[in-house]
Amino acid sequence: MSFISEALKNSYHTGSVWPSSKALAMAITRSFREKDGPRRILEVGPGSGPFTKVILDALRAGDEYHLVEINESFCRNLQNRLIDPYLSRSSDPANVELHQGAIEEVSLPSSFDFTVCGLPFNNFPPTVTRSIFRQLLELTRTDGDLAYFEYAAVRRMRGAVVGSDGRADIRRIDAHGKSMMKRFNGQREFVLANLPPAYVIRLCGLGS
Ligand SMILES: C[S@@+](CC[C@H](N)C(=O)[O-])C[C@H]1O[C@@H](n2cnc3c(N)ncnc32)[C@H](O)[C@@H]1O
């Protein structure tokens, strides 16, 4: 319920009315969960925490996990409902830091092995999308992995209800996504068990 009410109050930043499913969370966190050794992971836009839950369950001592969320109410909820219980039940917890603010503004360490991003890029102007991507690429190691998701057919559906300026923006965002896929060896995974169904997009080989 908290997600739905925040989504209705702030549709630009939230970009959906339902939190992601467990199936989407498992898909978007797969390479992180399968990696041995200490890992540094960044999650951007955790919202009510469907990916956070899966990441916290997979954390090991020595890992480092940063979360960046713009919405104050989501932050309070994440801290009280997920992060504090994780810290109190773990005998040797990983280092977990929640940053409240916009990813464009918070100060973070760099060199993350994994970046998991839940931002609604199709809601943002193309210049904002491009600049956030640049920043995420800078924060992620060149041998790291950047994963984000988008709803299936979202641009086609939005294209049907916006005017010509909106359609031009959608084409720019689409072209940007395709060029990132090509440049960074992108892989797409379809997740049917999500409302609506979605693609996880994983960019690897960020040094190329
Ligand atoms: C589509 S929701 C995804 C939430 C969650 N990851 C999920 O999949 O259910 C987008 C989230 O990104 C957050 N957000 C939007 N713009 C942001 C920004 N510039 N910096 C940090 N968080 C942002 C929103 O508040 C919201 O929680």
The ligand as a Gaussian input file, in Angstrom:
#p B3LYP/6-31G(d) Opt

LIG

0 1
 C        9.909000       2.313000     -10.806000
 S       10.182000       2.647000      -9.045000
 C       11.066000       1.130000      -8.720000
 C       11.035000       0.727000      -7.288000
 C       11.563000      -0.691000      -7.029000
 N       12.943000      -0.826000      -7.435000
 C       10.710000      -1.700000      -7.749000
 O       11.206000      -2.246000      -8.755000
 O        9.568000      -1.947000      -7.318000
 C       11.467000       3.901000      -9.154000
 C       12.111000       4.295000      -7.840000
 O       13.182000       5.206000      -8.112000
 C       13.143000       6.304000      -7.204000
 N       13.799000       7.447000      -7.883000
 C       13.315000       8.151000      -8.943000
 N       14.213000       9.071000      -9.347000
 C       15.302000       8.919000      -8.537000
 C       16.573000       9.563000      -8.489000
 N       16.885000      10.556000      -9.334000
 N       17.473000       9.168000      -7.546000
 C       17.140000       8.155000      -6.681000
 N       15.948000       7.507000      -6.682000
 C       15.039000       7.885000      -7.599000
 C       11.646000       6.492000      -6.943000
 O       11.381000       7.210000      -5.774000
 C       11.173000       5.046000      -6.889000
 O       11.321000       4.520000      -5.607000

